[in-house]
Amino acid sequence: MKIIILGAGQVGGSVAESLVSEQNDITVVDVDPPRLRALQDRLDLRTVSGSAAHPSVLSEAGADDADLLIAVTQSDETNLAACKIAARLFNVPRRVARIRATDYLNDERLLGAEGFEVDLSICPEQVLTEYIVKLIEFPEALQVLDFADGVVSLVAVRAYRGGPMVGHPVKEIRSHIPKIDTRIVAIFRRNHPIVPDGETVIEVDDEVFCLAASRDIRKVMRELRRMDRPVRRIMIAGGGNIGQRLARALERDYSVRVIEHNKLRCEMLAARVHEALVLNGDATDEELLLQEGIGDMDLFVAVTNNDENNIMSSLLAKRLGARRVVALINRRSYVDLLQSGEIDIAISPAQATIGKLLAHVRRGDVVAVHSLRRGAAEALEAVVHGDRDSSKVIGRRVEDIDLPSGTTIGAIVRGDEVLMAHHDTVIEAEDHVIVFVADKKTLPRVEKLFQVGVRFL
């Protein structure tokens, strides 16, 4: 697939890295030549320097025969203009835009065929807010992801010493919770993936990915780790777009305090929230944290636009008694370094938000994609179409499907029914199949499995 990415920032760079590895033809456009050179030195792609909203620049980038345009520059207006130009002048079939301003997002007429002709709009701040809210609802989890409109959940938890399933083979989970059907689709042990079978023994500190109906997921998690007490008190470092959205999403159900260093921003934020307490100060100020009761906080979330401040404030909050700390970190190397250390969860904004975009890129009828373990693995939901003759999966048992190594079919949603996939489960037409892919290099093969053949009419 020929893809043009407008913007070489954190999101654009992460999107490019993810898509290049899948053998796509990628061209990245940005106004910053040094940033483009750094990207080109690291990845096998083409770059064009210039304004993403200029027709001549889009033409140079190959818009005439592009299959997809992804506009993720820092400017909403540039992204919107680029999508409109790509549609009208170059007939680019699909166009995706990163949009931050709610004024644009709240009016479908502006983005549709009569407006800027955006096929898919992505608001990273909103996606991140929803991602963090899920982690607050399940404080024991490292990641919580939904499929099939929330009917099925995939959670990642770290197995703790003394957990009911720790030291036992996977097959015993059925005897522990006999009334619940669940599937352990993957285990990461010392950063290496394991595709578990019934004899695989769960060890302390394993990162275990469990799939179950959303209504049962808490009971499954109890088998692997001690359940924390519910979160009640939350402190947010950073009152920017993400901090504001997070405060507004949480203030009705939790006691929320927001620390923001910019006084004008504090005043604006205080006018936009209702229950949350807004404080003007530095989140790395030990005296301020102690004064505001950091030791009583169930959760400290650092979401400023500075990685170092997020890291330092989180480490300080943890040392001063915060039960759990979450830090937003843009640099991927920092995320890998800090995850599972003193910082309980390090979130990469680009990896947390890339899933919605990837669902638009995947071949076949893929309706949901989630990036796992900072982009190392992926879980996707595909709808199967066709019949036994035109499909490689319909009418076949799971054990007979030619899945690439490291790939697991975890669950099937059939109408209102959730089925955990076992070796003898037969896939039917229009099933929603949830697949775990431990090695992203095998994604093209996985996609082909779920594509309908030319013989299907």
C-alpha positions as CSV (number, residue, x, y, z in Angstrom):
1,M,0.0,0.0,0.0
2,K,1.3,3.5,-0.9
3,I,0.9,5.8,2.1
4,I,1.7,9.5,2.6
5,I,2.2,10.6,6.2
6,L,2.0,14.4,6.8
7,G,4.0,15.3,10.0
8,A,7.1,13.7,11.3
9,G,6.5,14.3,15.0
10,Q,5.9,11.7,17.7
11,V,2.6,10.4,16.2
12,G,3.8,10.6,12.6
13,G,7.1,8.9,13.4
14,S,5.4,6.1,15.3
15,V,2.9,5.6,12.5
16,A,5.7,5.4,10.0
17,E,7.7,3.0,12.1
18,S,4.7,0.7,12.5
19,L,3.7,0.7,8.8
20,V,7.2,0.5,7.3
21,S,7.7,-2.8,9.1
22,E,4.7,-4.2,7.3
23,Q,6.2,-3.6,3.8
24,N,4.2,-0.5,2.9
25,D,5.6,2.2,0.6
26,I,5.8,5.2,2.9
27,T,6.5,8.9,2.2
28,V,6.7,11.3,5.1
29,V,6.2,15.1,4.6
30,D,7.4,17.7,7.2
31,V,8.6,21.3,7.3
32,D,11.6,20.3,9.4
33,P,14.5,18.8,7.3
34,P,16.6,17.6,10.3
35,R,13.6,15.7,11.7
36,L,13.1,14.1,8.3
37,R,16.7,13.1,8.0
38,A,16.6,11.5,11.5
39,L,13.6,9.5,10.4
40,Q,15.1,8.5,7.1
41,D,18.3,7.3,8.8
42,R,16.3,5.0,11.0
43,L,13.6,3.7,8.7
44,D,13.4,2.6,5.1
45,L,11.1,5.3,3.7
46,R,11.0,8.4,1.5
47,T,10.8,12.0,2.8
48,V,9.7,15.3,1.3
49,S,10.4,18.7,2.9
50,G,7.6,21.3,2.7
51,S,4.2,22.4,3.8
52,A,1.7,19.5,4.0
53,A,-1.1,21.8,2.8
54,H,0.6,22.8,-0.5
55,P,-0.5,21.0,-3.6
56,S,3.0,21.0,-5.1
57,V,4.4,19.3,-2.0
58,L,1.6,16.7,-2.0
59,S,2.3,16.1,-5.7
60,E,6.0,15.6,-5.0
61,A,5.1,13.1,-2.3
62,G,3.2,11.0,-4.8
63,A,-0.4,11.9,-4.0
64,D,-1.4,11.1,-7.6
65,D,-1.3,7.4,-7.0
66,A,-1.4,7.2,-3.2
67,D,-3.8,4.8,-1.5
68,L,-4.0,6.6,1.9
69,L,-3.1,10.0,3.3
70,I,-2.5,10.3,7.0
71,A,-2.4,14.0,8.2
72,V,-0.9,14.2,11.7
73,T,0.8,17.5,11.8
74,Q,0.5,19.7,14.9
75,S,-2.0,22.0,13.1
76,D,-5.6,21.0,12.7
77,E,-6.0,23.5,9.9
78,T,-3.1,22.1,7.9
79,N,-4.5,18.5,8.4
80,L,-8.0,19.5,7.2
81,A,-6.7,21.5,4.2
82,A,-4.4,18.6,3.2
83,C,-7.3,16.1,3.3
84,K,-9.5,18.4,1.2
85,I,-6.7,19.0,-1.4
86,A,-5.9,15.3,-1.5
87,A,-9.5,14.5,-2.2
88,R,-10.3,17.2,-4.8
89,L,-7.0,17.4,-6.7
90,F,-5.5,14.0,-6.4
91,N,-8.4,11.7,-5.7
92,V,-6.7,9.9,-2.8
93,P,-9.2,7.2,-1.9
94,R,-8.8,7.4,1.9
95,R,-7.9,10.3,4.2
96,V,-7.2,10.4,7.9
97,A,-6.7,13.6,10.0
98,R,-5.5,14.3,13.5
99,I,-7.9,16.8,15.0
100,R,-7.6,18.4,18.4
101,A,-10.1,21.2,18.5
102,T,-13.6,20.1,19.7
103,D,-15.2,22.8,17.4
104,Y,-14.2,20.7,14.4
105,L,-14.9,17.3,16.0
106,N,-18.4,18.3,17.2
107,D,-19.7,19.1,13.8
108,E,-19.9,16.2,11.3
109,R,-20.7,18.6,8.4
110,L,-17.3,20.1,8.6
111,L,-15.5,16.7,8.2
112,G,-17.8,14.9,5.8
113,A,-18.1,14.9,2.1
114,E,-19.5,18.4,2.0
115,G,-16.7,19.7,4.2
116,F,-13.0,18.8,4.4
117,E,-13.6,15.2,3.2
118,V,-12.0,13.4,6.2
119,D,-12.8,9.7,6.3
120,L,-11.5,9.2,9.8
121,S,-10.7,11.8,12.5
122,I,-8.4,11.0,15.4
123,C,-8.2,13.1,18.6
124,P,-5.1,11.7,20.5
125,E,-6.0,13.6,23.7
126,Q,-9.4,12.0,23.8
127,V,-8.1,8.5,23.1
128,L,-5.5,8.9,25.8
129,T,-8.1,10.1,28.3
130,E,-10.2,7.0,27.6
131,Y,-7.2,4.8,27.9
132,I,-6.2,6.2,31.3
133,V,-9.8,6.1,32.6
134,K,-9.8,2.4,31.8
135,L,-6.6,1.9,33.9
136,I,-8.2,3.7,36.8
137,E,-11.3,1.4,36.6
138,F,-8.9,-1.6,36.7
139,P,-6.0,-0.5,38.9
140,E,-4.4,-3.9,38.9
141,A,-4.0,-4.0,35.1
142,L,-1.1,-2.9,32.9
143,Q,-3.4,-2.5,29.9
144,V,-7.2,-2.8,29.4
145,L,-8.6,-3.0,25.9
146,D,-12.1,-3.5,24.5
147,F,-13.4,-5.4,21.5
148,A,-16.8,-5.9,19.9
149,D,-18.2,-2.6,21.3
150,G,-17.1,-3.5,24.8
151,V,-18.5,-7.0,24.9
152,V,-15.0,-8.6,25.2
153,S,-12.0,-7.3,27.2
154,L,-8.3,-8.1,26.9
155,V,-6.3,-7.2,30.0
156,A,-2.6,-7.5,30.7
157,V,-1.6,-8.1,34.3
158,R,1.7,-8.9,36.1
159,A,1.4,-12.2,38.0
160,Y,2.3,-11.8,41.6
161,R,3.8,-14.3,44.1
162,G,1.0,-16.1,45.9
163,G,-1.6,-15.6,43.1
164,P,-3.9,-18.6,42.8
165,M,-2.6,-19.5,39.3
166,V,1.1,-18.7,39.8
167,G,3.1,-21.9,39.7
168,H,0.3,-23.8,38.1
169,P,-0.3,-24.8,34.4
170,V,-2.7,-22.7,32.3
171,K,-5.2,-25.6,32.0
172,E,-6.0,-25.4,35.7
173,I,-7.7,-22.0,35.3
174,R,-10.9,-23.9,34.3
175,S,-11.0,-25.7,37.7
176,H,-10.4,-22.4,39.6
177,I,-13.2,-20.5,37.9
178,P,-15.4,-23.3,36.3
179,K,-18.4,-21.1,35.5
180,I,-16.3,-18.6,33.5
181,D,-14.8,-19.2,30.0
182,T,-11.5,-17.3,29.6
183,R,-8.4,-17.6,27.5
184,I,-4.8,-16.7,28.3
185,V,-3.7,-15.7,24.8
186,A,-0.1,-14.8,25.5
187,I,2.6,-14.5,28.2
188,F,5.6,-12.3,28.1
189,R,8.4,-13.6,30.3
190,R,11.5,-11.4,30.7
191,N,10.3,-9.5,27.6
192,H,10.1,-12.6,25.4
193,P,6.7,-13.8,24.1
194,I,5.4,-17.3,24.9
195,V,2.4,-18.8,23.1
196,P,0.8,-20.7,26.0
197,D,-0.7,-24.2,25.8
198,G,-2.5,-26.0,28.6
199,E,0.8,-27.2,30.1
200,T,2.5,-23.8,30.3
201,V,3.2,-22.9,33.9
202,I,2.6,-19.2,35.0
203,E,5.6,-17.7,36.8
204,V,6.0,-14.8,39.1
205,D,6.3,-11.5,37.2
206,D,5.0,-12.9,34.0
207,E,3.0,-10.4,31.9
208,V,-0.2,-12.3,31.2
209,F,-2.7,-11.3,28.6
210,C,-6.2,-12.6,29.4
211,L,-9.3,-12.5,27.2
212,A,-12.8,-12.9,28.5
213,A,-16.3,-11.4,28.4
214,S,-16.1,-7.9,29.9
215,R,-18.6,-8.9,32.7
216,D,-16.2,-11.7,33.8
217,I,-12.8,-10.0,33.5
218,R,-12.4,-9.0,37.2
219,K,-12.9,-12.6,38.3
220,V,-10.2,-13.7,35.8
221,M,-7.8,-11.1,37.1
222,R,-8.1,-12.3,40.7
223,E,-6.5,-15.6,39.6
224,L,-3.3,-13.8,38.7
225,R,-2.8,-11.0,41.2
226,R,-4.1,-9.4,44.4
227,M,-6.9,-7.0,43.7
228,D,-6.2,-3.5,44.8
229,R,-8.7,-1.4,46.7
230,P,-10.7,0.9,44.5
231,V,-9.2,4.2,43.5
232,R,-10.8,7.2,45.2
233,R,-8.2,10.0,45.3
234,I,-6.3,11.1,42.2
235,M,-3.7,13.7,41.6
236,I,-3.0,14.9,38.1
237,A,0.2,16.7,37.2
238,G,-0.4,18.9,34.2
239,G,-3.5,21.0,33.3
240,G,-3.0,20.9,29.5
241,N,-5.4,19.3,27.0
242,I,-5.0,15.8,28.4
243,G,-5.1,16.9,32.0
244,Q,-8.2,19.0,31.5
245,R,-10.0,16.1,29.7
246,L,-9.0,13.7,32.4
247,A,-10.1,15.9,35.2
248,R,-13.5,16.4,33.6
249,A,-13.9,12.7,33.0
250,L,-13.0,11.7,36.5
251,E,-14.3,14.5,38.8
252,R,-17.8,13.2,39.3
253,D,-16.7,9.8,40.6
254,Y,-13.3,10.6,42.2
255,S,-11.7,13.2,44.4
256,V,-9.4,14.9,41.8
257,R,-6.6,17.5,42.3
258,V,-4.8,19.0,39.3
259,I,-1.4,20.7,39.6
260,E,-0.5,23.2,36.8
261,H,2.5,25.5,36.8
262,N,1.0,28.1,34.4
263,K,-1.2,30.6,36.4
264,L,-3.3,31.6,33.4
265,R,-3.9,28.0,32.4
266,C,-4.9,27.3,36.0
267,E,-7.5,30.1,35.9
268,M,-8.9,28.8,32.6
269,L,-8.9,25.2,33.9
270,A,-10.7,26.2,37.1
271,A,-13.5,27.7,35.1
272,R,-13.9,24.6,33.0
273,V,-14.0,21.9,35.8
274,H,-16.8,21.6,38.4
275,E,-15.6,19.4,41.2
276,A,-11.8,19.1,40.7
277,L,-9.5,21.2,42.7
278,V,-7.0,23.2,40.6
279,L,-3.6,24.1,42.2
280,N,-1.0,26.5,40.8
281,G,2.5,25.0,41.4
282,D,5.3,22.7,40.3
283,A,4.5,18.9,40.4
284,T,8.2,18.2,41.2
285,D,8.0,20.4,44.3
286,E,8.2,18.0,47.2
287,E,6.8,20.5,49.7
288,L,3.7,21.1,47.6
289,L,3.1,17.4,47.1
290,L,3.3,16.8,50.8
291,Q,1.1,19.8,51.6
292,E,-1.6,18.4,49.2
293,G,-1.5,15.0,50.8
294,I,0.4,12.9,48.2
295,G,0.8,10.1,50.7
296,D,-3.0,9.6,50.7
297,M,-3.4,9.5,46.9
298,D,-4.4,6.2,45.3
299,L,-3.2,7.3,42.0
300,F,-0.8,10.0,40.7
301,V,-1.0,10.7,36.9
302,A,1.7,12.8,35.2
303,V,0.5,14.2,31.8
304,T,2.5,17.4,31.2
305,N,4.1,17.9,27.8
306,N,7.6,17.3,29.3
307,D,8.9,13.7,29.6
308,E,11.5,14.6,32.3
309,N,8.9,16.4,34.5
310,N,6.5,13.5,34.2
311,I,9.2,11.0,35.1
312,M,10.6,13.0,38.0
313,S,7.2,14.0,39.5
314,S,6.1,10.4,39.3
315,L,9.2,9.0,41.0
316,L,8.9,11.7,43.7
317,A,5.2,11.0,44.2
318,K,5.9,7.3,44.6
319,R,8.6,7.9,47.1
320,L,6.3,10.2,49.1
321,G,3.6,7.5,49.4
322,A,1.4,7.6,46.3
323,R,0.0,4.0,45.9
324,R,0.3,3.9,42.2
325,V,1.9,6.2,39.6
326,V,1.3,6.6,35.9
327,A,3.5,8.7,33.6
328,L,2.9,9.9,30.0
329,I,6.2,9.5,28.2
330,N,6.8,10.3,24.5
331,R,10.3,8.9,24.1
332,R,10.0,5.2,23.4
333,S,13.4,4.4,25.0
334,Y,12.3,6.0,28.2
335,V,9.1,3.9,28.3
336,D,11.0,0.6,27.9
337,L,13.5,1.7,30.5
338,L,10.9,2.8,33.2
339,Q,8.0,0.3,32.7
340,S,7.6,-2.0,35.7
341,G,10.1,-0.1,37.8
342,E,9.2,2.6,40.3
343,I,6.8,3.9,37.8
344,D,3.9,1.5,37.7
345,I,2.7,2.3,34.1
346,A,4.6,4.3,31.5
347,I,2.3,5.2,28.6
348,S,3.5,6.0,25.2
349,P,1.0,8.5,23.7
350,A,1.7,7.4,20.1
351,Q,1.4,3.7,20.8
352,A,-1.8,4.2,22.8
353,T,-3.5,6.2,20.0
354,I,-2.2,4.3,17.0
355,G,-4.7,1.5,17.1
356,K,-7.6,3.5,15.7
357,L,-5.5,4.5,12.8
358,L,-4.2,1.0,12.2
359,A,-7.8,-0.4,12.0
360,H,-8.2,1.9,9.0
361,V,-5.0,0.6,7.3
362,R,-5.4,-3.1,7.8
363,R,-6.6,-5.2,4.8
364,G,-9.8,-7.1,5.2
365,D,-12.7,-6.1,7.4
366,V,-10.6,-5.2,10.5
367,V,-12.8,-3.2,12.9
368,A,-10.5,-2.8,15.9
369,V,-6.7,-2.8,16.4
370,H,-4.8,-2.4,19.7
371,S,-1.0,-1.9,20.0
372,L,0.4,-4.0,22.8
373,R,3.7,-3.8,24.8
374,R,4.7,-0.5,23.3
375,G,4.1,-1.7,19.8
376,A,5.9,-5.1,20.0
377,A,2.6,-7.0,19.6
378,E,-0.9,-6.4,18.4
379,A,-4.4,-7.5,18.9
380,L,-7.1,-7.1,16.3
381,E,-10.7,-7.8,15.7
382,A,-11.6,-9.0,12.2
383,V,-15.0,-9.8,10.7
384,V,-15.0,-12.9,8.5
385,H,-17.0,-12.8,5.2
386,G,-17.6,-15.3,2.4
387,D,-18.1,-19.0,2.6
388,R,-15.9,-22.1,2.9
389,D,-14.7,-21.9,-0.7
390,S,-13.8,-18.3,-0.7
391,S,-12.5,-18.0,2.9
392,K,-9.4,-19.6,4.5
393,V,-11.1,-19.7,7.9
394,I,-14.9,-20.1,7.5
395,G,-16.1,-23.6,8.2
396,R,-12.8,-24.7,9.7
397,R,-11.7,-25.6,13.2
398,V,-9.2,-23.3,14.9
399,E,-6.6,-26.1,15.0
400,D,-6.9,-26.5,11.2
401,I,-6.2,-22.8,10.4
402,D,-2.8,-22.1,9.1
403,L,-1.9,-19.4,11.7
404,P,1.7,-17.9,11.7
405,S,3.9,-18.7,14.6
406,G,3.1,-16.6,17.6
407,T,-0.5,-15.9,16.5
408,T,-3.5,-17.0,18.6
409,I,-7.2,-16.8,17.9
410,G,-8.5,-15.8,21.4
411,A,-12.2,-15.3,21.1
412,I,-15.2,-15.2,18.7
413,V,-18.2,-12.9,19.0
414,R,-21.2,-14.4,17.2
415,G,-24.2,-12.2,17.5
416,D,-24.7,-11.6,21.2
417,E,-22.6,-14.6,22.2
418,V,-19.0,-14.6,23.3
419,L,-17.1,-17.8,22.6
420,M,-13.6,-18.5,23.8
421,A,-11.7,-20.1,20.9
422,H,-10.7,-23.7,21.6
423,H,-8.9,-26.1,19.2
424,D,-12.2,-27.5,18.0
425,T,-14.2,-24.3,17.6
426,V,-15.5,-23.8,14.1
427,I,-15.6,-20.3,12.6
428,E,-18.7,-19.2,10.8
429,A,-19.4,-16.4,8.4
430,E,-19.8,-12.9,10.0
431,D,-18.1,-14.0,13.2
432,H,-16.0,-11.3,14.9
433,V,-12.6,-13.0,15.5
434,I,-10.2,-11.6,18.0
435,V,-6.6,-12.4,17.2
436,F,-3.4,-11.9,19.2
437,V,-0.2,-11.4,17.1
438,A,3.0,-11.6,19.1
439,D,5.3,-10.9,16.2
440,K,4.1,-8.0,14.0
441,K,6.2,-9.2,11.1
442,T,3.6,-11.9,10.5
443,L,0.7,-9.4,10.2
444,P,0.5,-9.5,6.3
445,R,-0.1,-13.3,6.6
446,V,-2.7,-12.8,9.3
447,E,-4.5,-10.2,7.1
448,K,-4.6,-12.5,4.1
449,L,-6.3,-15.2,6.2
450,F,-9.2,-12.9,6.8
451,Q,-9.6,-11.6,3.3
452,V,-12.4,-12.9,1.2
453,G,-11.4,-14.7,-2.0
454,V,-12.3,-13.4,-5.5
455,R,-14.7,-16.3,-6.0
456,F,-17.1,-14.9,-3.4
457,L,-19.9,-12.9,-5.0
